């Protein structure tokens, strides 16, 4: 019981820090066009040409995001990837409120019902979700099906990236960039779970997996976290944080739950009733997330919910 509480607390804290960090990264992108990136009332006569990744807001955002990643990794010691994926749905409402306070990005009043739907779905999943034994991690990673699934996720990310060079439409670019970032984020969680479960092997005096497998997983983990940051910032540069982050987090949640079930077999021991309740809650949470991220906006300098008149030079 204590382990579940500790894991849940760490994920909620990580979600909050991650949302704040991503909003600060958005502020750094806004500084290119505005002297006041929060209110966006003072348009620059000339664009700011300093490296966006070296701006204080971006650096602070990176620090908060790295802290969130560390907390998520710590949570993996207490709960499984499926549970973390479900809890990640709660990051959507958190980000909505953070974006409202930090960036003044507005959403429709009806969105409160979608937030409630997400919350209820998460609660239903948390009461019925299962986890796996650490030894199962290495048994499942040795299977060809696991390797095929991981390869398919990376292939999907590459295909979306290639299509981004040919399809310039806003309604494709926003979800594509955000989805790629979500894929990479979920891959990092899966690889991180593998690496952390080796602590259990060492404590139990069991032999470690093949060195080549450990090196491969470690490289995928590093590549995933770097690509997550790169593609999320590509989305934040052009679109509202409320929308870009919501789609990123939705993808992150769906894939973590999917990978928890497919790769780690988290729900293998669930009864039929538990599985039905879990899937119902999961569908409810994802439905809420999809409707919450329906509004699509472009910014800056052509779009601002907070200050529509700020687009004129």
RAJOQUI-V703136 format. One record per residue. N is the residue number from 1. RES is the residue in three letters. BURIAL is + if it has 16 or more other C-alpha atoms within 10 Angstrom, else -. Layout:
n->[N | N]
res->[RES | RES]
burial->[BURIAL | BURIAL]
//
This chain:
n->[1 | 2 | 3 | 4 | 5 | 6 | 7 | 8 | 9 | 10 | 11 | 12 | 13 | 14 | 15 | 16 | 17 | 18 | 19 | 20 | 21 | 22 | 23 | 24 | 25 | 26 | 27 | 28 | 29 | 30 | 31 | 32 | 33 | 34 | 35 | 36 | 37 | 38 | 39 | 40 | 41 | 42 | 43 | 44 | 45 | 46 | 47 | 48 | 49 | 50 | 51 | 52 | 53 | 54 | 55 | 56 | 57 | 58 | 59 | 60 | 61 | 62 | 63 | 64 | 65 | 66 | 67 | 68 | 69 | 70 | 71 | 72 | 73 | 74 | 75 | 76 | 77 | 78 | 79 | 80 | 81 | 82 | 83 | 84 | 85 | 86 | 87 | 88 | 89 | 90 | 91 | 92 | 93 | 94 | 95 | 96 | 97 | 98 | 99 | 100 | 101 | 102 | 103 | 104 | 105 | 106 | 107 | 108 | 109 | 110 | 111 | 112 | 113 | 114 | 115 | 116 | 117 | 118 | 119 | 120 | 121 | 122 | 123 | 124 | 125 | 126 | 127 | 128 | 129 | 130 | 131 | 132 | 133 | 134 | 135 | 136 | 137 | 138 | 139 | 140 | 141 | 142 | 143 | 144 | 145 | 146 | 147 | 148 | 149 | 150 | 151 | 152 | 153 | 154 | 155 | 156 | 157 | 158 | 159 | 160 | 161 | 162 | 163 | 164 | 165 | 166 | 167 | 168 | 169 | 170 | 171 | 172 | 173 | 174 | 175 | 176 | 177 | 178 | 179 | 180 | 181 | 182 | 183 | 184 | 185 | 186 | 187 | 188 | 189 | 190 | 191 | 192 | 193 | 194 | 195 | 196 | 197 | 198 | 199 | 200 | 201 | 202 | 203 | 204 | 205 | 206 | 207 | 208 | 209 | 210 | 211 | 212 | 213 | 214 | 215 | 216 | 217 | 218 | 219 | 220 | 221 | 222 | 223 | 224 | 225 | 226 | 227 | 228 | 229 | 230 | 231 | 232 | 233 | 234 | 235 | 236 | 237 | 238 | 239 | 240 | 241 | 242 | 243 | 244 | 245 | 246 | 247 | 248 | 249 | 250 | 251 | 252 | 253 | 254 | 255 | 256 | 257 | 258 | 259 | 260 | 261 | 262 | 263 | 264 | 265 | 266 | 267 | 268 | 269 | 270 | 271 | 272 | 273 | 274 | 275 | 276 | 277 | 278 | 279 | 280 | 281 | 282 | 283 | 284 | 285 | 286 | 287 | 288 | 289 | 290 | 291 | 292 | 293 | 294 | 295 | 296 | 297 | 298 | 299 | 300 | 301 | 302 | 303 | 304 | 305 | 306 | 307 | 308 | 309 | 310 | 311 | 312 | 313]
res->[UNK | UNK | UNK | UNK | UNK | UNK | UNK | UNK | UNK | UNK | UNK | UNK | UNK | UNK | UNK | UNK | UNK | UNK | UNK | UNK | UNK | UNK | UNK | UNK | UNK | UNK | UNK | UNK | UNK | UNK | UNK | UNK | UNK | UNK | UNK | UNK | UNK | UNK | UNK | UNK | UNK | UNK | UNK | UNK | UNK | UNK | UNK | UNK | UNK | UNK | UNK | UNK | UNK | UNK | UNK | UNK | UNK | UNK | UNK | UNK | UNK | UNK | UNK | UNK | UNK | UNK | UNK | UNK | UNK | UNK | UNK | UNK | UNK | UNK | UNK | UNK | UNK | UNK | UNK | UNK | UNK | UNK | UNK | UNK | UNK | UNK | UNK | UNK | UNK | UNK | UNK | UNK | UNK | UNK | UNK | UNK | UNK | UNK | UNK | UNK | UNK | UNK | UNK | UNK | UNK | UNK | UNK | UNK | UNK | UNK | UNK | UNK | UNK | UNK | UNK | UNK | UNK | UNK | UNK | UNK | UNK | UNK | UNK | UNK | UNK | UNK | UNK | UNK | UNK | UNK | UNK | UNK | UNK | UNK | UNK | UNK | UNK | UNK | UNK | UNK | UNK | UNK | UNK | UNK | UNK | UNK | UNK | UNK | UNK | UNK | UNK | UNK | UNK | UNK | UNK | UNK | UNK | UNK | UNK | UNK | UNK | UNK | UNK | UNK | UNK | UNK | UNK | UNK | UNK | UNK | UNK | UNK | UNK | UNK | UNK | UNK | UNK | UNK | UNK | UNK | UNK | UNK | UNK | UNK | UNK | UNK | UNK | UNK | UNK | UNK | UNK | UNK | UNK | UNK | UNK | UNK | UNK | UNK | UNK | UNK | UNK | UNK | UNK | UNK | UNK | UNK | UNK | UNK | UNK | UNK | UNK | UNK | UNK | UNK | UNK | UNK | UNK | UNK | UNK | UNK | UNK | UNK | UNK | UNK | UNK | UNK | UNK | UNK | UNK | UNK | UNK | UNK | UNK | UNK | UNK | UNK | UNK | UNK | UNK | UNK | UNK | UNK | UNK | UNK | UNK | UNK | UNK | UNK | UNK | UNK | UNK | UNK | UNK | UNK | UNK | UNK | UNK | UNK | UNK | UNK | UNK | UNK | UNK | UNK | UNK | UNK | UNK | UNK | UNK | UNK | UNK | UNK | UNK | UNK | UNK | UNK | UNK | UNK | UNK | UNK | UNK | UNK | UNK | UNK | UNK | UNK | UNK | UNK | UNK | UNK | UNK | UNK | UNK | UNK | UNK | UNK | UNK | UNK | UNK | UNK | UNK | UNK | UNK | UNK | UNK | UNK | UNK | UNK | UNK | UNK | UNK | UNK | UNK]
burial->[- | - | - | - | - | - | + | + | - | + | + | + | + | + | + | + | + | + | + | + | + | + | + | + | + | + | + | + | + | + | + | + | + | + | + | - | + | + | + | + | + | - | + | - | - | - | - | - | - | - | - | + | - | - | + | - | + | + | + | + | + | + | - | + | + | + | + | + | + | - | + | + | + | + | + | + | + | + | + | + | + | + | + | + | + | + | + | + | + | + | + | + | + | + | + | + | + | + | + | + | - | + | + | + | + | + | + | - | - | - | + | - | - | + | + | - | + | + | + | + | + | + | + | + | + | + | - | + | + | + | + | + | - | + | - | - | + | + | - | + | + | - | - | - | - | + | - | - | - | - | - | - | + | + | - | - | + | - | - | + | + | - | - | + | - | - | - | - | - | - | - | - | + | + | + | + | + | + | + | + | + | + | + | + | + | + | + | + | + | + | + | + | + | + | + | - | + | + | - | - | + | - | - | - | - | - | - | - | - | - | - | - | - | + | - | - | + | + | - | + | + | - | - | + | + | - | + | + | + | - | + | + | + | + | + | + | + | + | + | + | + | + | + | + | + | + | + | + | + | + | + | + | + | + | + | + | + | + | + | + | + | + | + | + | + | + | + | - | - | - | - | - | - | + | + | - | + | + | + | - | + | + | + | + | + | + | + | + | + | - | - | + | + | - | - | - | + | + | + | + | + | - | + | + | - | + | - | - | - | + | + | - | -]
//
